[in-house]
Amino acid sequence: MRRWLPPLSIASSFQIVTSAADMAVPVLAPIITSSTGVPAAYVGHYASAVSAGAVVFFLLGINTVHRLGAIRALQTGTLVCAFALAIMLVGHWTSILMAGFLIGLGFGTNVPAGGIILRDVVPSNRLRLAFSLKQAGVPLGTILVAMTLPAMAEFWGWRIAILAVSALCLIMALLASIFHQAPSSIEQYPTRGIVADFRIFRELACKRLVRRFVIAGALLAIAQGSVNAFLVTYLVASLDYSHVLAGGIYSLFHLVGIPGRILSGWLADLRFLRSRMLVVLALASAVMICAIALLGPESEVALVIATLVLLGLLICSWNGVLLAEISDVVPKEQIAEAHSLAAIGMFSGFVVGPIIFAEVSVTAGDFRLALFTMAFSMAVSAAVVP
């Protein structure tokens, strides 16, 4: 067995479980918001709280990863997620928002700690595939809770469904302790203070290659985050689809993103594509977003589904490749900081993108110009990639 497969399995498992914790509330949003007496749209506040927690960890938590070691940091993050989910059982919306911030902190460990684990053991010719496989844990975690929590909430209530995800986090942390007895990575990555971390952030931001990857990631995230946020609304409002049909297409859109991430990582490791895969993904995504914008109510459903399947294969497949590319241009001891810097760019894009999309669509009176704007963001990212 390749020696990098067990560490990859561990990093991917933590990614799946913490992604499930992250998406538990959005999946149960109608039930939870109704139970707590707030409008359904307030789930957006929860998403913002999670993003804020993750960004705070990326800025201030790197020293924790160095001090605990990568595996222990992932275990700690998962335990924080379990604790946060337990807080939700209080049933007040304020407690759920606080829990969302804590889940963001726990979820944030995946980027720097996962980067350390994989960069230490994965050979260069498999690095992009390995990171893409780890990132496939995000949609897998989403699908896991989407397929199980609504039925659990219907039969036993939303608190039992949330408690089940909390238990899953606890089990994952326990299993990692049992099956992984490797020493901490403190020796390879000495403990540093927060001020030293900021100095490394500044040093990395001054490197042209790193800076361009971070900017490209933000531009890619602007488009991906917008499509993710507005796809169902676009299908219902612009193409006159039912919510049921739109929801089914949306699920398929995310499902094909799993093989899309794996395939893009495998292709990116081929020598002739190694430095070009991000450009290919960005330009191809831009073309497919334009194709979506040109569809109308008269378009055949099969054509719409085929177009969105192709877009789903492309638009969510860049994250692992970008993290691997950054790993190749920074020293090993700066992997955690480099990946956190990239994640800050990505999360900024995920926050800003839907806002831009909403403003453009409101100003233009339909979604078409907003979609073309997102395609432009994708195209510009292709020009920014080193």
Solvent accessible surface area in square Angstrom, and as a share of the most:
residue,aa,sasa,rsa
1,M,196,0.87
2,R,139,0.51
3,R,170,0.62
4,W,16,0.06
5,L,60,0.30
6,P,60,0.38
7,P,24,0.15
8,L,12,0.06
9,S,65,0.42
10,I,32,0.16
11,A,1,0.01
12,S,18,0.12
13,S,37,0.24
14,F,0,0.00
15,Q,4,0.02
16,I,45,0.23
17,V,10,0.05
18,T,1,0.01
19,S,2,0.01
20,A,0,0.00
21,A,0,0.00
22,D,28,0.14
23,M,56,0.25
24,A,0,0.00
25,V,1,0.00
26,P,41,0.26
27,V,34,0.20
28,L,2,0.01
29,A,10,0.08
30,P,92,0.58
31,I,73,0.37
32,I,0,0.00
33,T,3,0.02
34,S,88,0.57
35,S,63,0.40
36,T,27,0.16
37,G,67,0.64
38,V,29,0.17
39,P,75,0.47
40,A,65,0.50
41,A,83,0.64
42,Y,78,0.30
43,V,40,0.23
44,G,36,0.35
45,H,94,0.42
46,Y,1,0.00
47,A,50,0.39
48,S,68,0.44
49,A,18,0.14
50,V,10,0.05
51,S,23,0.15
52,A,47,0.36
53,G,0,0.00
54,A,0,0.00
55,V,39,0.22
56,V,53,0.31
57,F,21,0.09
58,F,0,0.00
59,L,63,0.31
60,L,82,0.41
61,G,7,0.07
62,I,0,0.00
63,N,25,0.13
64,T,38,0.22
65,V,0,0.00
66,H,0,0.00
67,R,111,0.41
68,L,54,0.27
69,G,1,0.01
70,A,6,0.04
71,I,19,0.10
72,R,91,0.33
73,A,1,0.01
74,L,3,0.02
75,Q,13,0.06
76,T,57,0.33
77,G,2,0.02
78,T,0,0.00
79,L,84,0.42
80,V,44,0.25
81,C,0,0.00
82,A,3,0.02
83,F,127,0.53
84,A,0,0.00
85,L,0,0.00
86,A,42,0.32
87,I,34,0.17
88,M,0,0.00
89,L,51,0.25
90,V,92,0.53
91,G,12,0.12
92,H,122,0.54
93,W,25,0.09
94,T,92,0.53
95,S,13,0.08
96,I,0,0.00
97,L,52,0.26
98,M,112,0.50
99,A,0,0.00
100,G,0,0.00
101,F,73,0.31
102,L,43,0.21
103,I,0,0.00
104,G,0,0.00
105,L,44,0.22
106,G,1,0.01
107,F,23,0.10
108,G,0,0.00
109,T,7,0.04
110,N,3,0.01
111,V,19,0.11
112,P,0,0.00
113,A,0,0.00
114,G,1,0.01
115,G,0,0.00
116,I,2,0.01
117,I,15,0.08
118,L,0,0.00
119,R,48,0.17
120,D,45,0.23
121,V,29,0.17
122,V,6,0.03
123,P,60,0.37
124,S,54,0.35
125,N,73,0.38
126,R,77,0.28
127,L,0,0.00
128,R,3,0.01
129,L,25,0.12
130,A,0,0.00
131,F,0,0.00
132,S,1,0.00
133,L,51,0.25
134,K,3,0.01
135,Q,20,0.09
136,A,3,0.03
137,G,1,0.01
138,V,44,0.25
139,P,10,0.07
140,L,72,0.36
141,G,0,0.00
142,T,33,0.19
143,I,37,0.19
144,L,71,0.36
145,V,3,0.01
146,A,49,0.38
147,M,145,0.65
148,T,55,0.32
149,L,3,0.02
150,P,55,0.35
151,A,50,0.39
152,M,43,0.19
153,A,8,0.06
154,E,141,0.63
155,F,151,0.63
156,W,166,0.58
157,G,30,0.29
158,W,13,0.05
159,R,100,0.37
160,I,76,0.39
161,A,0,0.00
162,I,0,0.00
163,L,81,0.40
164,A,37,0.29
165,V,5,0.03
166,S,6,0.04
167,A,44,0.34
168,L,60,0.30
169,C,0,0.00
170,L,92,0.46
171,I,92,0.47
172,M,23,0.10
173,A,6,0.05
174,L,108,0.54
175,L,76,0.38
176,A,5,0.04
177,S,45,0.29
178,I,95,0.48
179,F,158,0.66
180,H,34,0.15
181,Q,133,0.59
182,A,47,0.37
183,P,117,0.74
184,S,37,0.24
185,S,14,0.09
186,I,72,0.36
187,E,135,0.61
188,Q,110,0.49
189,Y,5,0.02
190,P,76,0.48
191,T,67,0.39
192,R,47,0.17
193,G,41,0.39
194,I,80,0.41
195,V,102,0.59
196,A,21,0.16
197,D,1,0.00
198,F,84,0.35
199,R,134,0.49
200,I,18,0.09
201,F,15,0.06
202,R,157,0.57
203,E,83,0.37
204,L,0,0.00
205,A,41,0.32
206,C,96,0.57
207,K,67,0.28
208,R,129,0.47
209,L,67,0.33
210,V,1,0.01
211,R,100,0.37
212,R,72,0.26
213,F,11,0.04
214,V,24,0.14
215,I,80,0.41
216,A,0,0.00
217,G,1,0.01
218,A,23,0.18
219,L,34,0.17
220,L,2,0.01
221,A,0,0.00
222,I,25,0.13
223,A,0,0.00
224,Q,10,0.04
225,G,9,0.09
226,S,0,0.00
227,V,8,0.05
228,N,35,0.18
229,A,59,0.46
230,F,41,0.17
231,L,7,0.03
232,V,42,0.24
233,T,65,0.38
234,Y,11,0.04
235,L,1,0.00
236,V,39,0.22
237,A,64,0.50
238,S,34,0.22
239,L,4,0.02
240,D,108,0.56
241,Y,23,0.09
242,S,66,0.42
243,H,133,0.60
244,V,130,0.75
245,L,67,0.33
246,A,0,0.00
247,G,28,0.27
248,G,43,0.42
249,I,7,0.03
250,Y,59,0.22
251,S,70,0.45
252,L,63,0.31
253,F,1,0.00
254,H,44,0.19
255,L,88,0.44
256,V,20,0.12
257,G,1,0.01
258,I,22,0.11
259,P,70,0.44
260,G,3,0.03
261,R,16,0.06
262,I,62,0.32
263,L,96,0.48
264,S,4,0.03
265,G,0,0.00
266,W,117,0.41
267,L,45,0.22
268,A,0,0.00
269,D,8,0.04
270,L,56,0.28
271,R,202,0.74
272,F,134,0.56
273,L,29,0.14
274,R,56,0.20
275,S,74,0.48
276,R,134,0.49
277,M,11,0.05
278,L,5,0.03
279,V,43,0.25
280,V,67,0.38
281,L,6,0.03
282,A,1,0.00
283,L,84,0.42
284,A,32,0.25
285,S,1,0.01
286,A,10,0.08
287,V,98,0.56
288,M,30,0.13
289,I,0,0.00
290,C,43,0.26
291,A,34,0.26
292,I,4,0.02
293,A,2,0.01
294,L,120,0.60
295,L,19,0.09
296,G,8,0.07
297,P,79,0.49
298,E,147,0.66
299,S,23,0.15
300,E,126,0.56
301,V,63,0.36
302,A,77,0.60
303,L,96,0.48
304,V,1,0.00
305,I,50,0.25
306,A,51,0.39
307,T,11,0.06
308,L,2,0.01
309,V,37,0.21
310,L,90,0.45
311,L,2,0.01
312,G,0,0.00
313,L,55,0.27
314,L,37,0.18
315,I,0,0.00
316,C,5,0.03
317,S,1,0.01
318,W,3,0.01
319,N,10,0.05
320,G,2,0.02
321,V,0,0.00
322,L,0,0.00
323,L,3,0.02
324,A,0,0.00
325,E,19,0.08
326,I,0,0.00
327,S,0,0.00
328,D,55,0.28
329,V,52,0.30
330,V,12,0.07
331,P,54,0.34
332,K,92,0.39
333,E,79,0.35
334,Q,19,0.09
335,I,0,0.00
336,A,1,0.01
337,E,0,0.00
338,A,0,0.00
339,H,0,0.00
340,S,0,0.00
341,L,28,0.14
342,A,1,0.01
343,A,1,0.01
344,I,34,0.17
345,G,8,0.08
346,M,14,0.06
347,F,32,0.13
348,S,52,0.33
349,G,1,0.01
350,F,58,0.24
351,V,73,0.42
352,V,64,0.37
353,G,0,0.00
354,P,30,0.19
355,I,101,0.51
356,I,59,0.30
357,F,2,0.01
358,A,32,0.25
359,E,108,0.48
360,V,34,0.19
361,S,11,0.07
362,V,117,0.68
363,T,120,0.70
364,A,46,0.35
365,G,66,0.63
366,D,75,0.39
367,F,27,0.11
368,R,109,0.40
369,L,95,0.47
370,A,0,0.00
371,L,10,0.05
372,F,69,0.29
373,T,41,0.24
374,M,1,0.00
375,A,5,0.04
376,F,139,0.58
377,S,10,0.07
378,M,1,0.00
379,A,40,0.31
380,V,48,0.28
381,S,0,0.00
382,A,12,0.10
383,A,76,0.59
384,V,28,0.16
385,V,13,0.07
386,P,54,0.34
